[in-house]
Amino acid sequence: MYRGTTPAGPASGRHGCFLAGCHAWVLSEEPYYVRSSALVRRNRDLYNFKIQALQEVNEWLGQPDKQTSDSTLMCVICLLISTMQQSAYTDWRAHLDGARRIIQLRGGLKAIITANPYFKPLLALFVAIDVMAATTTPSTHPQAANATSMALHHWEADPAIFQFNLAISCPCPEELFQALILINYLRYTTIRPELKAKRQRGTCMVLGKLKAFSASAWASRMKKFRGWKSSGNGVDFDDDGRTRRKSPAPDPEEEMMPDEESPSEVPKADLWLNVAIIYQSAILLYALRTLIVDVQQQKRQDAEEKGKEKLVTLLDTLTPIFADVTWAHNVAKLIFFPMFVCGMETGPREHDLQAFVAGGLEHVGRTYGTLGPIAAAEELREKWAADAAGGAPVTWDGWFQGRPEFIFGF
């Protein structure tokens, strides 16, 4: 089953205090501050509360009538979230795998949401974390097959489950999020030679989905977005989202390197258009890198050239955001994954670009009081150093092999 979980109902309040302590540390302007006796006592109390919360949930997991209850699942996901906010290198994997196992035993996300619609926001966070965690998980990981296969069915839980991303710190458009799930699954198939033909067909499909996505149409649709519903069990559009455009089915024989729209100038004031272009560019870069450049010779040169073009588009859209303090404060948290992709595509000698990416991620961490982006900057610095020392860039999958497990912050 699962061991090592979380604070729920009464424990969640305690965990909130624990997070507050972590955020206070990140937000401290002095890197080496003097720890007062009161701070030492508070940190000790918070640590004790965390241990007590873990012990309580472990007791629930030992009781058949509570193992898979709503409260237990809620606690596991809450601990997952709080653990990620503490650090990108903690025991988050145990909590993620535990939540996934409970969901499977409950009959899947759809069964849980049908029984309790108000669970949707928390489960949406699980879905976002589950999918993003797979991007930094090597394809040979013991949980990769189960996780990426299960994620292919996340959309079945609720017709609008991916819309919830719009209300959290990962506002990836639904169409692009679906493509990201497929890319993660196809990455796993790279270790199975018998699935090569299936992976190539899937690569055509995912690139077709990325080509079909219209950033301008999505931005226009998002002007009707109003955030969470007052009921708390969904997100709200002026027209209930019924204007959503269906993307045409991709042609499997379509050219592998689609020429999607790439506006050279993006109105700074149009938040949603910026977000759409940023995520489209980043996910296409992730697909080209992991499904073509790193694993096959055919069309590799074309993929590298297309990747360079998309990196320019990504940078052109990211740069104005971090050039303005207010804009960076309001938007930077929303583009954590694209910033990380930009860093993974940065060369070992592109020092100005390295400074831009690392500085941007550290700005996100300090601004929002979370350690994940700061850890991401250090992760990238280590990769750049490895690339420079090795003479050739380390592959995406190769970089995460044998390293401490890394996850994004939310």
N, C-alpha and C positions, 0 to 999 in steps of 0.2 A: 504494500500500500504506500503510504507516504508518511514520512517522519520529518519534523522540523518546520512547524508552521506558526501560526499567526494570531494577531489580535482581532477580535470581532467586537460586537457590541461594546461591553465595558472596556475591553482592551484597546479598542480603537482610539479612545480618548487619550490613553496613556501613550499610545504610539504617536499621536499627534504631537505630544510634548517632545518625544524623542526626535521627531523630524524638525521641530522648531529649533532644538539645540543644534542640529546639523546645519540648518539654514543660517543660523546666527554665525556659525563658524565660517561658512563660505562668504557671507556678506561682510565679515570683519575687514575693515580697510587695512589693518596692520597684519602682515603675514606672520609676524612673531609677537603675539600679544601675551601679556602676563595673565595666567589663569588665576583668577581670584578664588578664594576658598569657597565662595558661594557657587561659582561655576563648577568647581570640582565636585561639590556635593550634588549639584543638579545632574551632572553627567553620570555620577554613580547611581543616583536614583533612577535615571532614565534607563541605564543598562539593566538594573534590577527589574524594572517594569517589563522590559523586553523579554528577559528570561522567564518571568512569570507568565507573560502572554504565550510564549512558546510552550511552556509546560501545560497550560490550560488547554491549548488546542491539541497537543499530543494526547491528552486525556480523552478529548472528544473523539479523536481518531481511533482510540481503542474501544469505543462503544459503538456497536453495530447500528444503533438507532440514530447516531449523530455523525457517523463517518462521512456521509455524503449530503448532509443537510444544507439548506440555504445558508445558515449561519456559519457553518464550517467552511464552505466554499468562499463566502464573502471574506472571512478572516484570512484565508490563504491568499486570495488576490490582494487584499489590503497589505499583507506583509510583503508580497512580491513588489508592490508599488513602492512601499516605504524603503525596502531594502535597496531598490534601484536608486532611490533618491540619496541614500547614504553613500553609495559607491557603485561604480560600474563593475567592480570585481568581487562582490560579496557572494553569499550563498543564494543568489536569486534563482539559479537554475533549479534548485530543489523545490522552491515554491512554484515556479512555472510548471515543472513536470507534475507536481502534486495537484495543481489546479486542473491541468489537462486530464489527469487520471480520474479525478472526481467527476469532471464533465463527461468523460466517456462512460463511467459507471452510471451516471444519471440519464444516459440515453442521448447525449449530445446537447449542444446549445439550444436547439429548437425546442426540445422537451422542457428545458429549464425555463426558457422565456415564455412558453405557453402556460406553464404553471404559475409563473410570477413575472408579468411584464415589466414590473419596476426594477427587475434585475438587469435590464438591458444596458443601462449606462456602465455598470461595473463590468459586465461581460464584454462590452465594446472595448474597454480598456484592456481586458485580457486578450482580445483578438488583436488589437494594435501591437501590444507587447510581444505576443506570440509570433506575429509576422515579422516585426522588426528584429527580434532576437535571432531569427533564422538567417538574417543577412550577415551576421557576424559569427555564425556557427559553421564550422567546417563540414563539408559534405560527408565525411567519414564519422561524424559524431554518432554515438549509439542512439540518440534520440532524433536524429535528422529525418530518418524515413517516416517514423510515426508522426512527427510534428508537421512536416511539410505535406504529408498525405492528408492529415486531419484538416489542415488549413484550407485545402481545396474545397472543403464543404462548409466553411464558415458562412458563406453568403446564404446558405439554405436556412440559417437560423431565423432570419427575418429579412424581408425584402429590402429594408433600408438600413441594415446593420452597419454598413460601411459609411453611411451618412454621419454616424456618431463621431467619426474621426474629425469632423468639421468643428466639433465643440470641445475637443481636447487639443493637446499641443502637437498633434500630428495631422494637420488638415489636408491629408493627401486625397485628391479627387478619387471618387469611387472607381472609375474606370482604370485609373493608374494603380490603385491599391489591388485590384483584381490581377493586373499584370504582374505586380510585385509578388503576389502569392504564387503565381505560375512560375516566375523566374526562380524563386526559392526551391520549388519542387524540381524544376529542370536541373538546377545545380546539383541536387542529390543524385540525379540519374547519371551524372558524369562519371561516377565510380562504377557504373554497371555497363560494360561494353555492349551487352545484348540490347540495351535501350538506346543505342546511338541514333537509330533512325527515328525513334519516337521523340528524342530530344531535338533533333533537327526540325521535325515538323512542328514541335512545340515552340521552337525558337522563331520560326516563321510566323506562328500565330501570335506570339507575344509582341513581336516587332510590328505586326499588323495592327494590333490593338493600340500600341503607342502611336502609330501613324494616324489612326482614325480619330484619336482624341483631339478635340478642338479646345485649346486654351481659352480663346475668346468666347466661345459658346458657353463654356463652363463658368467663366467669370460673369457673363451676363446673367446666367441662371442664379449665381450666388448672390446677386444683388437683392434677391428675395429671401435670403437666409436671415433668420431672426434668432438663432441660438436655441437654447433648451426650451422645450414646451413648459408651460406653467405646471403641468402635471408631473414633470420630472421623468417621464418614461420615454422621451424621444426628443428629436430636434424639430424645429419649426421653420416652415417656409410660408410665405404669403399665400401660395397656391398649393401647399402641402407637397411640393416637390414634383407635381405632375407634369411639369414642363421638361423633365429630364429626357434628353435625347438619347435614343438607342444607337449605339455604334454599329455600322455595318459589319457583317461577318468577314474576317480577313480571308484573303485568298491564299491557300497554302503554297501556291506556285509563285506568289508575289516576290518581287526583288527583295533580297535579304536586308538590304540597307535602305529603308524607306526615307524619303525626303520630307519629313514632317515640317510643319510651319515653324519658323524661327524668326520672329520679329526682331529687328536689330535694336529698336528702341521701345522701351516699356514705360508707359506713364507711371511715374513714381506714386501718384495718388491712388492708383488702382490696385489695391491690396490683392484682390482675388486673382487678377490677371498675373501679377508677379508670382503668387504662390503656384498657380497652375503651370507656368513656364518653368519655374524652378524645379518642381517635382517631376514634370515630364522629362526635362533634361537629365536630371539625376538618375531617374529610373532607367532611362535609355542607356546612360553610361554604365550603370550597374549590369544591365542585360548584355551589352556589347562586351564588357570586360569578362564577365563570368561564364557566358555561354559561347563566346566565339574566340576572342583574343587569347584567353588563357588555356583553352582546351582543344582547339582545332586549327589546322593550317588553312583549310579552305575558307576563303573570304576574310582571312585574318587582316590582311593589309587594308581592305576596304573598311573593315570594322574599326581599325585603328584611326583611319582618316576621319571617319564619321564621328568617332569618339572625340577627336581633337576639336571638331566643329561644335559639338554639343558642350564641350567644356568651356569654350569661348562664350557660347550662349548662356551657360550657367553663371559664369563669372560676370558677364555683362548685366545680369539681373541681380546677382548678389551684391555687387560692389556699391550701388547706390544705397542699399539698405544699411550697410555698415558705415557709410560716409556721413550719415546723419544720426546724431545721438538719440533723438526722439524716435525716429523710424526704427533704429536698431532695438531700442527698448521695447517697442510695441510688436515687432515682427520677428526678431531673431529666434525666439523660442520655437516658432512655428516651422523652422527650416533646419532643424538639427540634422536629420538624416541627409538631406542634400548637401549640407556643409561637410559632413563626414565623407560622402562620396567624392566631393570635390577634392578633399585631402588625399583620398586613396588614389586619385588620378594625377596628383601632383608629382612631378619628377624630382629626383634627389638634388638637382642643381637649380631648381626654380625657387630660390630662397625668398624672393619677394612674395611669391604666391604662398609659400609655406607660412610666412609670417602673417599674411592676411587670414588664412584659414585658421591657424592656431590661435591667433588673437581674437578672431570672431567667436570661436568656440569658448574661449576663456571668458569673453565678455558675456556670453549667454549664461555660463555658470555663475559668475559673480552677480549678474543682474537678477537672476531668478532664484538664487540660493540653492542650487543643486550641483552635485559633484560630477554627474555624468559627463557634461560637456568638457569639463576640465580634464577628466580622465581620457576623453576622446582626443584632446589635443596632445596629450602625452603618448597615447597609442600611435598617433600619426607620426610624431617625432621619431619614435623608435622605428617605424616602418621606413621613413625617409633615410634614417641612418643605415638601416639594413640594405636598402636599395643602393645607397652610395658605396657601401663596403663590398657588396656582392658584384657590382658591375652591371647587373641586369635586374629589372624590377621583379620583386617577389609577387607571385600571383595572389589574387584575392583569397582564394581558398588556401593556398600554401601559407599565407601570413597567419591565419587563425589556427593552423594546425599546431597542437602542442603548447599553445599559449594559455595563460589564465583566461577564463571565459569572460568576455566583454559584452556589455549590453548598453543600449542607449537609455538616457533618462527621460522621464515624462513628467 
